[in-house]
Amino acid sequence: MIDIDSLFADDGALARTVRGYAPRPAQQQMAARVDAAIAARETCVVEAGTGTGKTFAYLVPALLSGRKVIVSTATKTLQEQLFRRDLPTVAGALGMPVTVALLKGRANYLCWHRLALAQESARFSAAGADSRLMEIGEWARVTRTGEISEIATISESSPLWPRITSTADNCLGQRCDDYQRCFVAEARREAMEADIVVVNHHLLLADMALREEGFASLLPGADAVIVDEAHQFPDIAMEFFAIAAASRQLLRLVEDATAEGLNLLGGGGRLEEDLAAVEKAVRDARLALNSWAGRCDWREISQAAPALGEVGDRLESLASTLDGLAESSPGIAACARRAATMTARWRDIGEEEAVDGLRWVDISRNGFTLNLTPLDIAGNLQEFFDARPCAWIFTSATLAVGADFAYYKRRIGIDAADELQLDSPFDFERRSLLYLPAGMPEPASRDYTRAVVERSLPLLTAANGGAFLLFTSHRALREAADLLRDATTPSNDWPILVQGEAPRERLLNRFREHGNAVLLGTSSFWQGVDVRGDALRLVVIDKLPFSPPDEPVTRARIEALRREGRNPFREHQLPEAALNLKQGVGRLIRDVSDTGVAMLCDPRLSSRAYGRLFLSSLPPMPRTANCEEAAGFLSSRRLSLEAAL
């Protein structure tokens, strides 16, 4: 038996082999609890503040257990970090040979069958073969993994990738002629044989639901499942259990069925007519939705119902035609199954009868998605957990509201669990300041965003940029960007970076490179963004991040809780907003040497009783309502840095 505490000690295996390692009591405490949970096959929920070192805290006991462990994350970035850096480092420090597999979503792997279809379609195209397609064909002959990220010359957002990768809908599974050399199947086989498997939350949920037909399930053989970035798990699960039918999926079905038909039948006939009819119906439906944008309740778009119904009728006709041709080839058979599935989804969502969930439409510039979203997925998840008696560990820097895990546990259907809340080891008392500006107007006032920008300017000047301005709406973001650019002078000529004007990663890279930039963002910058060092020294948040009450899913949840005689504000809106605020403020201090000010502009933090709950959920930061004190804090830190340089 190996004493876990000794491994994390200042003379332990990690300190001897990991450069820059320093013992942290909270890390040791978390490792011990994870070890106990794995040994007893129990459920454990751990909130580990930034800097705890939670990755090592769960990897060490996972490796020492000698058992099959699945680690699930929300992002590709953390998946890659775990697989390529953290796991090899910990295994090397422990001197333990271990087999590790990285399993991504199937959209990350080349599909041989779809590559052949794309190449065949290119022969019929007037433009001829795409040079990028030729490049991919050359790469396909030498790659071992088939991961499309290996080709750096083609953007991940290229429309070419969906044509040559598969989805659960269009995959032929074991009926595919290329199954024996399938990259997805090979990745699955490696995962089945590995000691540690790194997946993402979508794959974990698909495995739990046994939705990947033709592929072996990972979970029955697992002794423990560790869900990192667990704060994102409930929302991803809600998306997973929803029924969705997107115009993009239908057009892709038309494209794939056309390619299969050209390959086998040479085109023409009833199939070509039905494909053209579906494509036209989808285009007409998008035109019928032109009066709306964003997320809309189904009842709001009733005038577009006939056009959406026409899509269903044309889709049903296509499904019948494809079914009659299904024996022609596995590809046509797969398209027939997809058409039947899409028809059923379309009908389920469009049913006028009362349904157990919310029907809504998401309308974008180029398409739309019909959705049927369950309002409570706790029961679904509880069934899965109960059916799989392995250890379940959920961990993140943001799970508790104040000191209470009840809201999170209720969302994912957990009753009994070992709970552990660990504060960040960073010195928030000395290295940060929470500024609550006095005299701010009410958030609903017309000039509120102007007030946010005007109150931010003295701090931006004191910090010389180096700031995130985080907003709860795109409207406020755009208004603030215009106001900030109008306020630019030779003395405060900071680079202004605005979400939507470039991809997120490009904006972040520019922010780090400039060192004095001001980045304005909405929800996607509140979490999953890690800027360490001097580039970020001020975070400004305009309002408490309550979900808009007229947003369809939020409104439906509120109505459902009211019908049950419960308080939707206390039980849903308030804890959800508190966790989101915690994420936003968490962007400021990401490393032991970081320093800065978090400016929370919303006056309700001081004027409403519930403000105490928000403040109690944040790190132990000194507070001030004095602008000069906040600006002085930033100025002194900047001068200290300049002196050090």
N, C-alpha and C positions, 0 to 999 in steps of 0.2 A: 504494500500500500504506500502511495506517495502522499505526503502531507501537502495539501494545496497551498496553505499559508506560506510554507517554506519556498515554494516556487516564485511567489510574488515578493519575497523579502529582498532587502538591499544587497544580500549576497547570494540570492537564489539564481535559478537557471535563466530566468528572463533578464535579470540585471547583468549576468555574465555574457550574454550573447546578443541582446537587443540594444543597439546604440541609442543612447539618450534615455534609457528606461529609468524611471524613478518610482519607488513603491508608493502606492496610494491605498490607504485603509479602506476607502469605499470600494475600490476595485476588488480587494481581497474579500470583503464582505459579500459582494455580489457573486463572486466565483464560488464561495462556500454555499450560498443559497441555490445557485444553479446546479451545483454538484449534488446537493441533497435532493433536488427536484428530479434530476435524471435518475438517480439511484432508486427513488421511491415511485417513479412514474407518476408524478404529481404535476399540477398546474401551478405556475409561478408567474406573477406579474411584477416587473421591476421597472421603476422609473429611475434612470441613472442620468443625473445632470451632465451637461457638456463638460468633458475633461475627465470623467470617471474612468474612462478606458474600458467601456463595456464590451467592446469586441474581444479583447483578450480575456475579459472576465467570463465570457461564455465559451470561448474556444478552448481554453485550457481544460475545464472540466469535460467538455464534449470529447476532446481527444483522449483524455485520461480514462474516460468511461469504457473505451474499447467497444462501443456500441455503434449501431448505425444511426447517424444523426443527419437530419435535414435542416439547413439554415435557409430561411426565406427572407428576402429583402424587398423593398419597394422600388429600388432604382438599379439600373444597369451599372451605374458608377460604383455603388457599394458592392454589387456582385463581383465586379472585376477586381476591386480592392481586396475583397476577402479571398478570392481564388488565387490571385497572382502575387499578393504581398503578405496579407495577414496570416493565412493558413500556413504557407511555407515557413514563415518566420517563427510561428509558435511551434510547429512540428519540429523544426530544426532545433529550437531552444530546448525542447523536451527530449530530443533524441529519439523520436518515435517515427518509425516508418508508417505512413498513412496514405491511403488512396483517396484522392479528392476528385470530384467531378463538378463541372460547371454546366448547368442546364439552363438554356435561355428559351424564350418563346420561339415557336417555329418560324416566325417572320424574320428571325435572325439567321436562318440557314437557307442556303441555295436548295431549290427543289429541281431534281434532274428532269422530271416529267414536264414541269412548267417551263423550264429552260428550253426544252425541245419544242414545246408549243410556240414559245416566243420566237424561236429561230425559224420555225416553219411559217409563222405568220409574216415574218420579215421578208420571206421569199415572195409572198403574194403582195407585199406592199410596194407601191410605186416608188417610194423613197429608197427601197432596198434595205439591206442589213444595217442596223445601227452600229456604229463603231464601238460604242460602249458594250453592246451585246457581244461583239466579237472579243473584246477584252475580257469579259466575264467568261466566255467560252474557253479562252486560253487558260485563265486562272482555275477554272473548274477541273482541268486535267491534272493540276499539281497540288491543289489544296487538300489538307488532311481533314480539317474540321468542317469546311463548307460555310464557315461564319462570314457573313457578308462584310463585317467590319474590317476584314483583312484587305479589302480594296479601298484604299484611302482616296483614290482619285475620283470616286463617284459618291456624291453626297448621300447620307442616310435618308434624306427626304426626297430623293429622286423618285419620280413616278415609275421608273423601270423596276424597282425592287418588288413591288406587289405583283408584277407580272411573272416573276421568276422565283418567288417564295410561296409557300403554301399557308393556308389557314386550316382550322379544324373543319371548316365547311367544305373546302375544295380538295383536301388531302384524300388520296385514294386508299391510304392505309396498306394493308397486306395484299390488296388486290392490284397494287401498282407493280408494273414490270421492273421498276427500279428499286423495289423495297429493300433488297439485300444490300444495296450500296447507298441507301437513303441516309443523309447526314443527320436528320432528326432521329431516325431509328437508332443510328449508331451512338448518338449522344445519350439516348435513353438507355441503351445497353450498358454503356460505361457508368451511368448513374446507378443502375441496378446493382453493379458490382462494387461500387465505391463505399468507403467508410463514411465519408462526409460528402453530402451533396448540397451545392449552393443553387437555389432556385429563386424565383421572384413570387410575389404574392398571387399573381394571376395563375401561374403554373401550379402553385400549391392548391389553390381553390379548385382548379380543373381536376387535379389528382384526387382531391377529396370527393368531388362529385362524379368521378370516373367518367369524365366527358371525353377523354381522348381515346376514341374507338381505335382498336388495332394496336394500342401501345400498352405495355405493362404498367401497372400502378406502382408508385414508389412507396406510398404510405403504409401498406400492410406490413412491410418489412422494417419500418423505422421504429427505433426505441425512443427517440426524442425528436421533437420539432421545435426549433428556436425561431421565433418570429421577430426579427429586428425591424427597425422603423415601424413598430407596431401601431403607432398612432394613425398610420395610413390604412391599416388593414380593414377597419370597418367600412370605410368609403369604397375601397376596392371591392370588398365583398358585396356591397349593395349594387355596384355596377355589374358584378358577375352574375348575381341572381336575377337581375332585370332581364326583361325580354326587349330586344331592340331590333328594329328593321330600318336600315339606312339606305338612302338612295344610292350611295356609293357602292354598297354591297350588291344592289340590283344591277347597276351598270357593269360591275366587275363580273357578275354572273353572265350577263349578255356577252361581254368580251370573251370570257372563257368558253362559253358554249359555242360562240362563233368560231373560235380557234379549233375546238374539238370537231365541229362540223366541217370546217375546211379540211382538216387533217384526214377525216374519215369519209365524208360524204361529198366533199368538193363544193359545199354551199348550195343555196337555192332551196325551193320547195317550201313546205309549211313551216319548217323550223326557222328559216330566214324571215318569214312573215311575222311569226310570233316574237322573235327577237326584236325586230324593228318596232313592233307594237308596244312591247314593254319599255323600250328605250324612249319612245315618243310619250308614253303615259307618264314616265318619271319626269321628263322635261316639262310636260304640261302641269304636273302637280307642283313642281317648284315655282312655276309662274303663278299658279293659283295661290301660293303662299307669300307672294311678294309684299303683301300689306303687313306682314309680321316679321319679326326678327328676334333671335335669341330663343330663350326657353318660354314656351307658351303652353298653358293648360289646354287640354283637348277641347274643352268647351269654348275656348276663345277663337278657335279656327274652324268653327262649324261650317262657314261658307265654303271652305276648301274641301269639305268631306266628299262631295261627288268626285272630284279629281283624284283624291286618294283612293276612293272606292274603285275607280277605273284602273288604277295601278294594280289593285288586288285581282280584278277580273282578268286583266291581260296576263298577269303572273300565273294565275290558275290555268289559263289556256296553254301557256308555255310549259308549265309543269306536266300537263297531260301529254303534250307532244313529245317532250323529252322522255317521259315514261315509256311511250311507245317505241322509242329508239334505244332504250336502256341496254338492251342486249348487244348492241352494235359494238360497244367498247367500254372498258372501265371508266374512261374519261367522260363519256356521255352519261353513264350510269351515275357517276358522282354529281354531274350537273343536274340530273333529274332529282336526286335526293336533295340537293341544295334548293332547287326550285320548290319542291314540296315543303321543305322546312320553312323557307321564306314565305310561302303562301299561308302556312299555318300561323306564323308569327303575325303576319299582316292582319289576318282575320281575328286573332286573339286580341290584338291591340285595338282594332277597330270595332269590336263588339260593343253594342249599346247597353248590354246587360251590365249590372253592377259587377265590378271585379275587385279582387283583393289586392289593391295597389293603385298607383296613380298613373293615369294615361296623360302623356304630354308629348310635345313635339319640340325638337331642337332644330332651329332654322339658321343655317349659315349662308354665306354669300353664294356658295356653289352647290349646296345640297340641303338635305334635311334628314332627320332621324326620328322615327316613331318609337316611343318608349312606354313600357309598362313596368313601373318600378315598385317593388315591394317596400312598404313603409317600415317594416320591422324584419330584420334578417337574423335576429338573435335565436329564434327557434330553429332555423335551418342550420346555423353554426353549432348550436348545442347538440343537435342530433349527430353531426359529424364528429364532434369531440367525444361524445359518449360512445360512439361506435369504434373509436380508435384509442384504446387504453394505453397510450404512450405518454411520455412527459411532454407537456406543452409549456414553453417559456415565451412570454411576451415582454419585449423590452423596447424602450425609447426614452428620449429625454423629456417627452411630453405625454404623460398618461393620466396624471392625477389633477383634479381640480382642488386647489388648496392641498390638503393632505388626504383627499378622499379619492379612491379608485372606483367608487360605485358606478359612476356614469359610464366609464369605459367598460367595465365588466358587464353592465347591463346591455350595452350595445352589441357585444360579441357573444352573449348568452352564457357567460360563466357565473356560476353561483359561488362555489368554494374555490379559493385559491390562496396560496401563500403570497403575501404582499410585501414589497420592499421599496421604500422611497429613499434615494440617496442624493444628497445635495451635491452640486458641482464643487470640486475642490478649488476652483478659481477664486481669487480674492476680490469679490464684487464690492466689498466694503471700501477698499482703497482704490480700485482700478475702474470703477464705474459710478455713474450718477443717473438717477431717474428724475427727469425734469417734467413737472406737471404745470404748464404755464397758466397763470391766474388770468381771469377776465376773458376767457375764450367765449365766443357766442355759442348758442345751442347748435348742435350738429345739423339740425334741419334748416338752419337759416341760409338765406341766399348767398351771403358773403362768407360762408364758413371756410371754403377752400382758400379764398383770398387771405383770410386771417391766418390759416395754417402756414401759407407761404411767407407772409409778412413776419410772423413770429419765428419762423425758421431762419430767416436771413441773418440775424445777429450770430446765431450759432454756426451757420455755414461759413460766415466770415471768420469767426474765431477758430474754427477747425480747418479753414482753407479747403473747403470741399470735403472729400472723403466721406460721403454720406449716402445712405439709402433713404429715400422718401417713399414710404409704403402706404398705399391707398386701398380703400375698400370698394371702390368702383372705378370703372374705366372712364366715366364722365369726369370724376374728380381728378383722375390722373392727367387727362388731356388738358383740363383747365389749369392745373398746377404747372404743367410743362410750359404752357403759353405764358403764364404769369412769371415764372422763373426766368425764362428767356428774355422777357421784357425788362426784368430787373437787372440783367447782366450789365456790368460796367467794366472798365479796364482794371479796376481793383478787385473784382470778383468774377473774373472770366474763367469760370470752371467749365470743363467739358460736361455737357448735359446729355445723359444717356436715357432714352425713354423706351420702355417696353413696347414691343410692336414695331419698332423702327429697325430692329435687327434680331436674329435668333438669340435666345437667352444666354447660351454659352458664349457667344461672341460679345454680348454686352458685358458679361462678367469678366471676360479676358481683358477687354478694353478698360474696365473699371480698375482692375488690378494694375494694369500697365501704367495708366495715367497717375495714379496715386492721389489726385485731388479732384476726381470726378464726382458728379452728383447723379445718382441713378434713381429713376422714378419707376416704380413697379406696382403691380397689384398682386393677387393671391399667389401666383406662381413664384414670387420672390419672398414670400413669407416663410417658406420652409424649403429644406433641401438645398439651400444656398450656403456655401462655406467660404467666406473671405477672411483669411487669417492675416495678422500683421497690421501694419500701419495704414493700409489703403482704406480701411473702414474704421471710422472713429465716431460716427454719429448716425443714429437710426431715428427717423421721425415717422410716427404712425398717426395718421389723420383721425381715425375714429375707432371705437371699439368694433371688432369685426363680427357684428351680428349678421347672420344671413338675412337678406332682404325678405320681409314677411310675405311679399307678393310673388317671390320665386316659387314656381309650381311645387317642387318637392318639399320645400320648407313649409309652404302653406298647407299642404296635405298632411304633413306630420303634425302641425299645430291643430288642425281640425280633428285628426284621429285621437290625439291626446285629450282634447276637450270632450269628445264623445265618451271617452272612458272616465270622465270626471277628474282628470289629472290637470296639473298646472304646466302647460307647455313652456312657459318662460323659464320657470325654475328647473324643470326636468330636462329640457332640451336646448333652448336658445341660449340660456346663460352659461351652462357648462361648456357647450360647443364653442362659444365666443371666447371664453376664458382660456381654453386650450389653444385656440388660434392666436390669441394675443401672446401667449407664452412662446409660441413658435416665432412670431415676428420679433419680439424682443430678443429672442435667442440668437438672432443673426449678429448681435453686437460683439459679444465676447466669445471667441472661438478657440482661444489658446491662452496659455498661462501669462503671456506677455501683452495680450491685447488690453486696450483701455479705451473708454469713450463714454458718450452720453446717449441715453435712450429718452427721446422726447415724445411723450404721449399727450396729444393735443385735446383729447375728448374730455370736456368738463364734467361728464357724468361720473368719472372716476372719483371725484371729490364731492359732487352734489347728490349722488344717489347712494342709497344704502348698499346696493349690490356692488358698488365700486370696491368695497373692502375685499370681496371674493376675488376680483381680478388682481388686486395688488398682492393678496396673500399667495397667489399662484406664481408670482414672479420671483426671481432670485433676490437675495437680501441686499438690495441696492439702496444707498442713501438717497433721500428724496429732497427736492427743492421746488419751490414755485417761483423762484427768483431768476430772471433771465440773466442778470449780470453774474450770478454765481455759476450758472451752467456754462456761460460763455467763458468765464474765468477758468473753469475746470479744463475746458478744451484748449484755451490759450496756453495755460501752464504746461499741459501735456505736450503741446506742439513745440513750445520753446525748449522743453527738456529734451525732446527728440532731436531738434535741430542742434542743440548744444552737444549732444552725444555724437552726432555725425561730424 
